[in-house]
Amino acid sequence: MKIAIIGGGISGLSTAHFLRKGGADVTVFEKNGVPGGTIGSRVSDGYLVESGPNSTSETNFVIDELLADLSISEEKVYADEDSKYRFIVRNGKLHALPSGLGSFVSTKLWTIGGKLRLLGEPFAGRAEHEESIADFVTRRLGSEFLDYAINPFVAGVYAGNPSELSVRAAFPKLYALEDKYGGLLKGTFKGMRERKKRGTQSKASAKLFSFRSGMGILPATISAELGGAIRYATPVESVKRDGAGFAVGFSSNGRSETEVFEKVVLSSPAYVSAGIVKSWLPELASELAKIKYPPVAVVVLGYRREQVGIDLKGFGFLVPEVEKRKILGTIWSSSIFPKRAPGGFVELTTFVGGSRQPRLVVLESDDITKIAHEENSLLMKIDGSPAFRAVSKWERAIPQYNIGHLSIIDAVRHVESLHKGFYICSNFKDGISVADCIANGKKTADAILS
Ligand SMILES: Cc1cc2nc3c(=O)[nH]c(=O)nc-3n(C[C@H](O)[C@H](O)[C@H](O)COP(=O)(O)OP(=O)(O)OC[C@H]3O[C@@H](n4cnc5c(N)ncnc54)[C@H](O)[C@@H]3O)c2cc1C
């Protein structure tokens, strides 16, 4: 079976891996000269710099299968136990997210009024139409919880706008608590009881992990295994039906070429895939073109340990929009995973831009670094200049599962059912995390092989 996979990010590479494992003949077309898409790790001056994801959660069993296949299970590192401590900024100060009833009652992250409002959650009714995460949370938990819990959380996961993200598409598990059980508290307790009976664990408690050499080991190892089956610097321009198969039009060394495959998997970003199918499937193209990808800059900063005036015990902090600061949040990378910074130094990774402040990403890298350093200095009492700095800019970073996203995905599934052998496997479908992309790669490969 000759199969074309378009895009050598983790979605396309995972699909290719599992297809090859099942005996298929795959060709991966990748626009860039390196694999991995948004995943990229490098060592610079003793710092491990991640340009995209820093870690992912062990939410499925496919990850372990992939790591075992690639013989890299031993490279996996789990996040430090103290990463469970997470902080949110309020009035310019870091407040720990409560971990139990006692700390919930005493925290200054929420006012007494805000905390009392949560008691009304079980009595909130159901939504009658597709809601944004902002509307859903305001209705069930109140506006303070939206501002000082969900808004920063959404910035941390999607770099997105809570008033635009669809709760059903972007946070299906949260939505299911209302849909299946009638409320968040009720659903959480009933879910816990059901899981206890089944002997399974909540996905929310899935462990966070990375690798000794960073997330980049995943695309590096899969691509090494694929060898000549990946064609780098070969952007695909079009896909069209050709008899029982598909004609893939691509550019190689400046020349346009076409090759026919029995099956094709589109693993490129939605805005690219829209252009690729435009002449063959114009309706699908116009649906895919609706998916927004706000820009994000990732700023990695290194400091001598004694420059930082707070104890870096935890995962890091997120910034609510109402605090009117210029960063989305900072993770304490060298606290989460060992050996991310040289001895005596710490590594911090700050995210700037997103749907909240897209214009900041247009600034020069030096200016973005300055913003990250100044904001971190105020919030974390940092004294002096950074000893290390690195910036990665993503003009279009993360697909937004906004209101209407599910009807876009319905259109994708409709086309997949009409044109047997045509598949889409990318982070705008069925989850954005690296873990989700790997699981979806396996699901796509299984569907093709069966
Ligand atoms: C800044 C940032 C931080 C993140 N942090 C985390 C995190 O901490 N944890 C987590 O789990 N996830 C995180 N994510 C999300 C996760 O990294 C991505 O969702 C995932 O890596 C996307 O993989 P993908 O293969 O679907 O897409 P991509 O990585 O976008 O890959 C698409 C590939 O298609 C290629 N391509 C584009 N056009 C063409 C063409 N015409 N022809 C051929 N190839 C083409 C691209 O070059 C690219 O290699 C983060 C993402 C970003 C941007």
The ligand as an SDF file (V2000), in Angstrom:
LIG
                    3D

 53 58  0  0  0  0  0  0  0  0999 V2000
    4.6830   27.4060   21.6830 C   0  0  0  0  0  0  0  0  0  0  0  0
    3.9910   26.0830   21.8200 C   0  0  0  0  0  0  0  0  0  0  0  0
    3.9990   25.4300   23.0400 C   0  0  0  0  0  0  0  0  0  0  0  0
    3.3640   24.2040   23.1760 C   0  0  0  0  0  0  0  0  0  0  0  0
    3.4230   23.5570   24.3810 N   0  0  0  0  0  0  0  0  0  0  0  0
    2.9090   22.3020   24.4940 C   0  0  0  0  0  0  0  0  0  0  0  0
    3.1320   21.5360   25.6740 C   0  0  0  0  0  0  0  0  0  0  0  0
    3.7830   21.9980   26.6220 O   0  0  0  0  0  0  0  0  0  0  0  0
    2.6180   20.2810   25.7340 N   0  0  0  0  0  0  0  0  0  0  0  0
    1.9320   19.7210   24.6800 C   0  0  0  0  0  0  0  0  0  0  0  0
    1.5150   18.5650   24.7800 O   0  0  0  0  0  0  0  0  0  0  0  0
    1.7110   20.4250   23.5410 N   0  0  0  0  0  0  0  0  0  0  0  0
    2.1860   21.6910   23.4270 C   0  0  0  0  0  0  0  0  0  0  0  0
    2.0140   22.3970   22.2640 N   0  0  0  0  0  0  0  0  0  0  0  0
    1.1770   21.8150   21.1950 C   0  0  0  0  0  0  0  0  0  0  0  0
    1.9150   20.7590   20.3670 C   0  0  0  0  0  0  0  0  0  0  0  0
    3.2830   21.0380   20.3300 O   0  0  0  0  0  0  0  0  0  0  0  0
    1.3740   20.7630   18.9320 C   0  0  0  0  0  0  0  0  0  0  0  0
   -0.0360   20.7250   18.9360 O   0  0  0  0  0  0  0  0  0  0  0  0
    1.9030   19.5510   18.1290 C   0  0  0  0  0  0  0  0  0  0  0  0
    3.3030   19.4640   18.2040 O   0  0  0  0  0  0  0  0  0  0  0  0
    1.4280   19.7300   16.6960 C   0  0  0  0  0  0  0  0  0  0  0  0
    1.8550   18.6710   15.8840 O   0  0  0  0  0  0  0  0  0  0  0  0
    1.3050   18.5120   14.3970 P   0  0  0  0  0  0  0  0  0  0  0  0
    2.1370   17.4820   13.7320 O   0  0  0  0  0  0  0  0  0  0  0  0
   -0.1730   18.2900   14.4250 O   0  0  0  0  0  0  0  0  0  0  0  0
    1.5150   19.9410   13.7090 O   0  0  0  0  0  0  0  0  0  0  0  0
    2.8460   20.7320   13.4050 P   0  0  0  0  0  0  0  0  0  0  0  0
    3.8330   20.5510   14.4740 O   0  0  0  0  0  0  0  0  0  0  0  0
    2.4070   22.1080   13.0660 O   0  0  0  0  0  0  0  0  0  0  0  0
    3.4140   20.0230   12.0920 O   0  0  0  0  0  0  0  0  0  0  0  0
    2.9590   20.2940   10.7950 C   0  0  0  0  0  0  0  0  0  0  0  0
    4.0840   20.0100    9.8210 C   0  0  0  0  0  0  0  0  0  0  0  0
    3.6110   20.2510    8.5040 O   0  0  0  0  0  0  0  0  0  0  0  0
    4.6690   20.8450    7.7760 C   0  0  0  0  0  0  0  0  0  0  0  0
    4.1270   21.5280    6.5820 N   0  0  0  0  0  0  0  0  0  0  0  0
    3.5300   22.7480    6.5280 C   0  0  0  0  0  0  0  0  0  0  0  0
    3.1810   23.0240    5.2550 N   0  0  0  0  0  0  0  0  0  0  0  0
    3.5330   21.9490    4.5020 C   0  0  0  0  0  0  0  0  0  0  0  0
    3.4140   21.6390    3.1140 C   0  0  0  0  0  0  0  0  0  0  0  0
    2.8470   22.4730    2.2240 N   0  0  0  0  0  0  0  0  0  0  0  0
    3.9010   20.4510    2.6750 N   0  0  0  0  0  0  0  0  0  0  0  0
    4.4910   19.5910    3.5420 C   0  0  0  0  0  0  0  0  0  0  0  0
    4.6340   19.8450    4.8720 N   0  0  0  0  0  0  0  0  0  0  0  0
    4.1440   21.0060    5.3360 C   0  0  0  0  0  0  0  0  0  0  0  0
    5.2990   21.7910    8.7860 C   0  0  0  0  0  0  0  0  0  0  0  0
    6.5950   22.1990    8.3840 O   0  0  0  0  0  0  0  0  0  0  0  0
    5.2980   20.9110   10.0280 C   0  0  0  0  0  0  0  0  0  0  0  0
    6.4570   20.1370   10.1310 O   0  0  0  0  0  0  0  0  0  0  0  0
    2.6580   23.6340   22.0810 C   0  0  0  0  0  0  0  0  0  0  0  0
    2.6400   24.2990   20.8510 C   0  0  0  0  0  0  0  0  0  0  0  0
    3.3010   25.5050   20.7130 C   0  0  0  0  0  0  0  0  0  0  0  0
    3.2990   26.1970   19.3830 C   0  0  0  0  0  0  0  0  0  0  0  0
  1  2  1  0
  2  3  1  0
  2 52  2  0
  3  4  2  0
  4  5  1  0
  4 50  1  0
  5  6  2  0
  6  7  1  0
  6 13  1  0
  7  8  2  0
  7  9  1  0
  9 10  1  0
 10 11  2  0
 10 12  1  0
 12 13  2  0
 13 14  1  0
 14 15  1  0
 14 50  1  0
 15 16  1  0
 16 17  1  0
 16 18  1  0
 18 19  1  0
 18 20  1  0
 20 21  1  0
 20 22  1  0
 22 23  1  0
 23 24  1  0
 24 25  2  0
 24 26  1  0
 24 27  1  0
 27 28  1  0
 28 29  2  0
 28 30  1  0
 28 31  1  0
 31 32  1  0
 32 33  1  0
 33 34  1  0
 33 48  1  0
 34 35  1  0
 35 36  1  0
 35 46  1  0
 36 37  1  0
 36 45  1  0
 37 38  2  0
 38 39  1  0
 39 40  1  0
 39 45  2  0
 40 41  1  0
 40 42  2  0
 42 43  1  0
 43 44  2  0
 44 45  1  0
 46 47  1  0
 46 48  1  0
 48 49  1  0
 50 51  2  0
 51 52  1  0
 52 53  1  0
M  END
$$$$
